[in-house]
Amino acid sequence: MTEQRPLLDQVFILRFWRESADAGEHVRWRALVRNINTRRRDVVDDVQRAFAIVASNLNAAAGEHEGPEHFDVEPLTPEH
């Protein structure tokens, strides 16, 4: 019988806020995604992309991918 190693819990903190996208006062959701396990932080421009990052990291941790997918994300902005 082979020994199975339990998966480590994957811990994420998601912070959402609304921000003006342009001078026309178009307001959009932004999200900060923190992966506590890898200490990676990503800032993205919509809710779907935030959850795509979480799903990608969970799949990678479960061994379904060779590694986490890389997303083109803008640099972090200072938190308020």
LINKAFEN-V68747 format. One line per field, one symbol per residue. phi: phi as a letter, one per 40 degrees, with the letter a starting at -180 (. if undefined). psi: psi as a letter, one per 20 degrees, with the letter a starting at -180 (. if undefined). burial: 1 if it has 9 or more other ideal C-beta (glycine too) atoms within 8 Angstrom, else 0. A space follows every 10 residues. Layout:
phi = ???
psi = ???
burial = ???
This chain:
phi = .ccccccccb bbbbbbabac caccgccbcb abbbcccbgc bbbbcacccc cccccccccc ccgcbcaccc bcbcccbdcc
psi = pqpppqqqqp pqpppqrqqp haijkoprpq qpopohgijq ppprjrgghg hhgggghggg hijirhrqqp qoqqqqqqq.
burial = 0000000001 0101000000 0000000111 1111100000 1111010011 0111011111 1000100000 1000000000
